Amino acid sequence: METVREFKVITNNYSAEFGRNAGALISISTRSGTNELHGSVYEFLRNDNLDVGDF
């Protein structure tokens, strides 16, 4: 999510540069960056020892 700069959904009346396709057009622009790592990390931990016990 941090790399997306612009997100556009065009459903009708789009210009000739996009062709003659039916439906919607989704356009996504990403941010330019450097060779350094940056951003967020997400982790999903599923452990049986941390679950709630039965009634």
MODELLER restraints for C-alpha pairs under 7 A, 6 or more apart:
rsr = mdl.restraints
at = mdl.atoms
rsr.add(forms.Gaussian(group=physical.xy_distance, feature=features.Distance(at['CA:2:A'], at['CA:39:A']), mean=6.95, stdev=0.5))
rsr.add(forms.Gaussian(group=physical.xy_distance, feature=features.Distance(at['CA:3:A'], at['CA:30:A']), mean=5.45, stdev=0.5))
rsr.add(forms.Gaussian(group=physical.xy_distance, feature=features.Distance(at['CA:3:A'], at['CA:31:A']), mean=5.42, stdev=0.5))
rsr.add(forms.Gaussian(group=physical.xy_distance, feature=features.Distance(at['CA:4:A'], at['CA:29:A']), mean=6.05, stdev=0.5))
rsr.add(forms.Gaussian(group=physical.xy_distance, feature=features.Distance(at['CA:4:A'], at['CA:30:A']), mean=4.53, stdev=0.5))
rsr.add(forms.Gaussian(group=physical.xy_distance, feature=features.Distance(at['CA:4:A'], at['CA:31:A']), mean=6.09, stdev=0.5))
rsr.add(forms.Gaussian(group=physical.xy_distance, feature=features.Distance(at['CA:5:A'], at['CA:29:A']), mean=5.52, stdev=0.5))
rsr.add(forms.Gaussian(group=physical.xy_distance, feature=features.Distance(at['CA:5:A'], at['CA:30:A']), mean=5.07, stdev=0.5))
rsr.add(forms.Gaussian(group=physical.xy_distance, feature=features.Distance(at['CA:5:A'], at['CA:31:A']), mean=5.37, stdev=0.5))
rsr.add(forms.Gaussian(group=physical.xy_distance, feature=features.Distance(at['CA:6:A'], at['CA:28:A']), mean=5.78, stdev=0.5))
rsr.add(forms.Gaussian(group=physical.xy_distance, feature=features.Distance(at['CA:6:A'], at['CA:29:A']), mean=5.04, stdev=0.5))
rsr.add(forms.Gaussian(group=physical.xy_distance, feature=features.Distance(at['CA:6:A'], at['CA:30:A']), mean=6.97, stdev=0.5))
rsr.add(forms.Gaussian(group=physical.xy_distance, feature=features.Distance(at['CA:7:A'], at['CA:27:A']), mean=5.94, stdev=0.5))
rsr.add(forms.Gaussian(group=physical.xy_distance, feature=features.Distance(at['CA:7:A'], at['CA:28:A']), mean=4.68, stdev=0.5))
rsr.add(forms.Gaussian(group=physical.xy_distance, feature=features.Distance(at['CA:7:A'], at['CA:29:A']), mean=6.54, stdev=0.5))
rsr.add(forms.Gaussian(group=physical.xy_distance, feature=features.Distance(at['CA:8:A'], at['CA:26:A']), mean=5.82, stdev=0.5))
rsr.add(forms.Gaussian(group=physical.xy_distance, feature=features.Distance(at['CA:8:A'], at['CA:27:A']), mean=5.05, stdev=0.5))
rsr.add(forms.Gaussian(group=physical.xy_distance, feature=features.Distance(at['CA:8:A'], at['CA:28:A']), mean=6.39, stdev=0.5))
rsr.add(forms.Gaussian(group=physical.xy_distance, feature=features.Distance(at['CA:9:A'], at['CA:24:A']), mean=6.81, stdev=0.5))
rsr.add(forms.Gaussian(group=physical.xy_distance, feature=features.Distance(at['CA:9:A'], at['CA:25:A']), mean=5.72, stdev=0.5))
rsr.add(forms.Gaussian(group=physical.xy_distance, feature=features.Distance(at['CA:9:A'], at['CA:26:A']), mean=4.64, stdev=0.5))
rsr.add(forms.Gaussian(group=physical.xy_distance, feature=features.Distance(at['CA:9:A'], at['CA:27:A']), mean=6.38, stdev=0.5))
rsr.add(forms.Gaussian(group=physical.xy_distance, feature=features.Distance(at['CA:10:A'], at['CA:24:A']), mean=5.64, stdev=0.5))
rsr.add(forms.Gaussian(group=physical.xy_distance, feature=features.Distance(at['CA:10:A'], at['CA:25:A']), mean=5.05, stdev=0.5))
rsr.add(forms.Gaussian(group=physical.xy_distance, feature=features.Distance(at['CA:10:A'], at['CA:26:A']), mean=6.46, stdev=0.5))
rsr.add(forms.Gaussian(group=physical.xy_distance, feature=features.Distance(at['CA:11:A'], at['CA:23:A']), mean=6.36, stdev=0.5))
rsr.add(forms.Gaussian(group=physical.xy_distance, feature=features.Distance(at['CA:11:A'], at['CA:24:A']), mean=4.31, stdev=0.5))
rsr.add(forms.Gaussian(group=physical.xy_distance, feature=features.Distance(at['CA:11:A'], at['CA:25:A']), mean=6.30, stdev=0.5))
rsr.add(forms.Gaussian(group=physical.xy_distance, feature=features.Distance(at['CA:12:A'], at['CA:24:A']), mean=6.98, stdev=0.5))
